[in-house]
Amino acid sequence: MGWGTELWDQYDVLDKHTQSGLDLVERYVKFVKERTEIEQNYAKQLRNLTKKYTPKRGSKEEQECRFANQQAFVEILNEMNDYAGQREVIAETMMLSICLELTKYLQDLKQERKTCLSEAKKAQQTLESSCKHLDNTKKRFEREWREAEKANQNAEKADQDTNATKADVEKARMQAHARTHTAEECRNDYAAELQKYNKEQNQFYFTDIPQIFSKLQEVEEQRVRKLAEGYVSFADTEKRVMPIIGKCLEGITKAGNHSYSHAENDSVLLIEQHKSGFERPGDVEFEDYSHGINRASSESSLGTLKGKPADLLSKNKAKLWPFSKKKLPPPPLTPFSTHLDPSPANGLPAPKFSRDPLSYCLKEINRTVKPRISSFRTLRRTHAVSEDFAHLPPEQRRKKLQQKMDEISKELQKEVDQSQALEKMKDVYEKNPQMGDAGSLEPQISQTAHNVERLQGEMHKYESWLIEAGGRAEIRHGFSNNNSHNTSSPGSTRSHEEKTDSPQAIYEFDDDFEDEEAFAPIGQCTALYNFEGSSEGTIPMREGEVFAVVEEDKGDGWTRVQNSSGDEGYIPTSYVRISPRM
């Protein structure tokens, strides 16, 4: 069944139907264009979103990316960026394979449809013209035949009329004969024209129109198939990128699973990065104000600082106390009263209160508990960041020293390899003088030897510092310095016993310190109690000993002083009586 045989008389219907098909193609192209715009906007928004949450270079988030959960989030952002790229691929492919292709095909389709309809209309006009000519011929034959019949009737009347002359009768007969002859010619023309018209009509309805409408049907069916391909391409375009999108989603899942399985590793990594190596503080002794002040403070208490301040300084400003807003107890609380009972019950001087003892103790607690350990930032004016990383906590110092040794080891290995290469080249030049002058290599060999010697010295120095810090020298890059000794670093005042036996207190320090400067004494102070001074940065004192005040208390409960031997350090402010310089 075809349009040419079944719809030979439905020209207007076919015209309207094919036009609606063209309109559908245009609507679909417009639909796909809007879809591509949505995809492009979606991809753009996704890229902006990933850019917004991607850690900036040097930012705090980037520094945290060493942890698995942070890395997983960055990986998710990267996968989403790739996902956005696939949405752009969908938009671009749809635009090329559907919109542009269908738009070009639509132009050709319109032209073919126009040609078919034009041919049908032309054939229709030809048939109508032939039909009109046939009608004119028919009318002329009809008219001439009537005139011939009238002329024959007139001739018969003239022949029967007795009054008519012979000439009138002959004339009437001649006219009837002429009219009859003309009518016969018109009849022949009409018959010929009718035969021609029937032939053209048969050609029109059985050949021309079926061919034109069949071709139009083929064009329409081709349009349907082409549009169907566009429908399929609409889905296939996204299907082709679905595996890649699936990989992006799998990457996100993989990142999440990796983060899930490395939760403990993140905790271990945090420990490795920020472990200070300090020992936990001991219990704070109870100070019974009702029986006088016990001057024998516990060396393991928070009030006893152990270690050298420069070794306690944290370069990365890590919070060494679990809660930074909490305030650590200061040295044992003592009233400022200088009137001591000469014969206390327990052998220690007892304070005499001029007012209610309870209110006095509460006031003293409020005054002395306020200082924080972080107030040791005042050390920044007297201690500079040292080459041996003594400003870092023990654990971080060992890691920095080991890292520095690894760097030196790499550089040293490079210099050794270069030295060996130069020696081989020198040997070749000596055996084959035509290849080069062996003497020209002496400066390079000498410089390389000097570099090796310098690096070996640095390696020995850092090995010594690492051993001093309680670590074990470990060369990770295939080069070791066999001349390492268990010696203290230059400028270090701590003994091996101090490093291994003395517990470390927990304090927080700033990392950038200025060079040590000499300060003029601003006053004097007299020790009221004994103080062991076993913590780093402090000095011991005995009851009655006089010190020169170098730096007054900044509100943290510690005063920097200088003893008669010229040693400087910190002592508890509440352990001394300060008198201004005269």
Secondary structure, 3 states (H helix, E strand, C coil): CCHHHHCCCCHHHHHHHHHHHHHHHHHHHHHHHHHHHHHHHHHHHHHHHHHHHCCCCCCHHHHHHHCHHHHHHHHHHHHHHHHHHHHHHHHHHHHHHHHHHHHHHHHHHHHHHHHHHHHHHHHHHHHHHHHHHHHHHHHHHHHHHHHHHHHHHHHHHHHHCCCCCHHHHHHHHHHHHHHHHHHHHHHHHHHHHHHHHHHHHHHHHHHHHHHHHHHHHHHHHHHHHHHHHHHHHHHHHHHHHHHHHHHHHHHHHHHHHHHHHCHHHHHHHHHHHHCCCCCCCCCCCCCCHHHCCCCCCCCCCCCCCCCCHHHHCCCCCCCCCCCCCCCCCCCCCCCCCCCECCCCCCCCCCECCCCCHHHHHHHHHHHHHCCCHHHHHHHHHCCCCCCCCCCCCHHHHHHHHHHHHHHHHHHHHHHHHHHHHHHHHHHHHHHCHHHCCHHHHHHHHHHHHHHHHHHHHHHHHHHHHHHHCCCCCCCCCCCCCCCCCCCCCCCCCCCHHHHHHCCCCCCCCCCCCCCCCCCCCCEEEEECCCECCCCCCECCECCCCEEEEEECCCCCCEEEEECCCCCEEEEEHHHEEEEECC
